[in-house]
Amino acid sequence: MHLKSKKHFCRRFLLGLFGIMISLNVAAQKFDKFFPKKDLTTVGVYYYPEHWDQSQWDRDLKKISEMGFEFTHFGEFAWAQLEPQEGVYDFKWLDKAVEIAAKYKLKIVMCTSTATPPVWLVRKHPDILATYEDGTKTDHGSRQHASFSSNYYRSYSLKMIEELAKRYGNNKSIIGWQVDNEPARFLDYGADAQQRYRNWLKNKYQSIDALNVAWGNNFWSGTYTDFEQINIPLHKEWGMNLHSQLDHYRFADEETATFLDSQAITIRKYASKDQWITSNYRSNYNESFVGMSKELDFDCYTRYLVYGGSLGIGSQGYRLGDYSSIGMSNDFFRPLKGMYGCMELQPGQVNWGSINPQPMPGSVRMWLWHVFAGGSKFACTYRFRAPLYGYEQYHYGIVGTDGVTPTPGGLEFNQFIKEINTLRKMYDAKAALPDYYLKRKTGILFNGDNVMGIDLNKQTKEWNTIGHFLKYYKATKSFGAPVDFVRDSTDFSKYPFLIVPAYQMIDQKMIDKLTLYAKNGGNLVLSCRSGIQNRLGHLWEAKFYEPMWSLIGSEIESYDLLMPQSPGLIKFNNQEFAWTSWGDLLKPNKETEVWATYGSEFYAGKPAVISRSLGKGTVTYIGVDSKNGELEKQVLRKLYQKQNVTIEDYPEGIMVEYRDGFGIAVNYSDKIYQISLPKSAKTIIGNQAVKTSDVLVWKY
C-alpha cells in the first residue's frame, strides 16, 4: 500500500472507530438517564386498581412502597375501563391511582391495553377477531383475540393509545410505557390478513416470477400467475409448500413488530423524553418478532420456571426450574438493544401450568439474583394481590388472598430489595469486569429464519433446534464464560469465540464474514447442518455444503439420521458419546485436524469433528448433534484450552456472572457447591458453600 493510501486508510479507520465509540456512548447515556448506574437495578410489581374497591387502593399502594418496591405497573388489561363506550374515555379512576402511587413515591410503568379489546368493539367489528386455519374465530372473554392484521383494529387501537399518551405523557410519575402484553405471532386467516399477506409478498418479491422461483413453484404444479391467486398457506395440511409457510411466519412476525412500533410512535408524539418504551416477550426463540421492533427503546422478557414444564435437577428440581432459562433470556435479550429488564418474574405458585407445584423456598430470591446477574436494569413481578376470580385464580401474588399478608415469594422479593440496597452502598463506578472473564467471551449466532426453516423441515423427530443451541450455551456457561446471542449484523470481532449452531441457510456474504472473523484471530465453531442451503432455503446446485468447504477445510459427503432405538457412537479423547439426530460425514483436507470419529455404523472411523487454523484464528466443525451435549462440551473445552484461556468447570445448575464490581453465583442443583474465591474477594451475601436455591454475592 502506498504511504498516502495507508495514511488515508488509517484516518478513515480511526474516524469510523471514533464514530462507533460516540454512538455506543450515546446509547449508554440514554439508558443511564432512564436507569442510573448507581441504582444497579430497580424492582416493581403489577397492580390492577380496576380489580379492587377504591377504598383499598391507598392501603395497597402504601404496602407496595413499604415492602421496598420502587415502581408499579398499571393498565395493561383495562381498555374496557378506559373507554367504556366508543369514543368516551374515563381516566378519573386511573388519575386517582396514579396520584396515590405518587404519594408513596412509587413510579409507574403505564401500559397500552391492546391485548384485551372491550366487548363493544368486538361486537361492532367482529372482523377484528383472529380466524384460525379451520375457519373458527376467537371471541371476547379471553385475551390476544384481536388480530394484529386487522386494519380496523390497528387504526382504532391507536386512538385509545393517543388519548392515554396525551393524558400521561408528561406525568413525572410515569417512567415508561409497555406496549401490548406478551405479544404473539398471529397466524390469522381473516380477510384483512389475506390481503395484507399478498401485499407483503408483492413488496418483497416485486414480481410473481421472482416469487415462483423463491418458492420453487415448479414443484407439484405450484406456479402462480398473479399475487391475487395466493392464499395464506395452511400449516396443518400435509405437503404444503415449506417456502410459503416460512414466508407466512416472516409476514406474521413483521405484523406483530410493526404493530408494536406504531404504538410506540403514537406514544412518543406526546411522551416526555424521560419516559422509555418497551414490550414484554415470552422468550419464544422460534418467533422472530422478538427484537424486530425498531421503535422500542429496549426489550423485556417474562419468565416462569415452575409450572410442570421442567423437571430441573434432582428429585425436587421441578421446584426450581431449568437453570438455563433465565440465563439464556438474559443473554438473548441484552444484546438486542444494549439492555433489558424482566417485566414478569414468577412470584410463587401459578395456576396455568400442566402441574402447579410450590416453588422451593428461596427460589424466587434466587431467580431475582439470576436476572440481576446478567445485567438487567429492573425486575418486575405479576402481581401484588393474588386474584380472587378470573382465569388466573390460584395464581400467587406478593400478598395473599386477604390482600395484606405477604406470601413466601413476597417476603423473598422484600429480602432481595434489601440486599440490593446493601450493594448500592458498595457500588464502584470504576469497577471493570475481570480480564480472565472477558477472555472467555463467546458469541452464539442466532438467526430466526434458520430456526424457523429447520423446524419446518427437521428430517428427524430426534432433532430439537433450541435444544441444539442449549447444548452449546450450557457448555459455555459451565466454563464461566460471558455469552451474547448475536445476530447477522453484529461485529463478531469483539468475541474471542464465536459459535454458529445449525446455521442452515447461508449466503456467500456470511461465509466471507465468518472467514474474515477467523482470519483476523477469532475462534469459529460451526455445528452440523450449517450452510446446507442458500438463503431461499434451497439446497445448493452443487455437492452437499460445497460453498462451506473452503471455510471448514473439509468436504461433506453426506449426512445420516439414526433411529432412536439404535444410537450411534462418537469417539473423542478416548471417550464415547451417543448420537441419533444428525451426523455429517466429513472428508477433511490434509491440513485439517481430525478431533473425533464415528465409532459405529458403516462409516465407522470417518471424521465427525474437525479443526483447522485459518489465518490468525481457527475453525472447528462439530458435524454431529450428540444426545446430551457432553461431546459438544468436551470439544469446546479442548478449543478454549488450546487457546490458553482459563475456564471454570461448574457443574449443571451452577451459574456465575460478574457485573458492576460484583460476582454472583446461584445454585439450581440438588447439591451444595463450594465456590472458590480469590483472597482479595469480599463476601457480601451468602456463603462460599452455596446451598440449593441459594445465592452468593461477592465484591471483587
Buried (B, 14 or more C-beta within 10 A) or exposed (E): EEEEEEEEEEEEEEEEEEEEEEEEEEBEEBBEEBBEEEBBBBBBBBBBBBBBEEEBBBEBBBBBBEBBBBBBBBBBBBBBBBBEEEEEBEBEBBEBBBEBBBEBEBBBBBBBBBBBBBEBBBEEBEBBBBBEBEEEBBEBEEBBBBBBBBBBBBEBBBBBBBBBBBBBBEBEBBBBBBBBBBBBBBBBBBEBBBEBBBEBBBEBBEEBEEBBBBBBBEEEEEBBEEBEEBEBBBEEEEEBBBBBBBBBBBBBBBBBBBBBBBBBBBBBEBBEEEBBBBBBBBBBBBBBBBBBBEBBBBBBBBBBBBBEBBEBBBEBBBBBBBBBBBBBBBBBBBBBBBBBBBBBBBBBBBBEEEEBBEBBBBBBBBBBBBBBBBBBBBBBBBBBBBBEEEEBEEBBBBBBBEBEEBBBBBBBBBBBBEBBEEBEEBBEEEBEBBEEBBBBBBBBBBBBBBBBBBBBEBEBEBBBBBEBBBBBBBBBBBBBBBBBBBBBEBEBEEBBBBBBBBBBBBBEEBBEBBBBBBBEBBBBBBBBBBBBBBBBBBEBEEEBBBBBBEBBBBBBBEBBBBEEEEBBBBBBEEEEBBBBBBBBBBEBEEEBBBBBBBBBBEBEEBBBBBBBEBBEBBBBBBBBBBBEBBBBBBBBBBBBEEBEBEBBEBEBBBBBBBBBBBBBBBBBBBEEBEBEBEEEBEBBBBEBEBBBBBBBBBBB
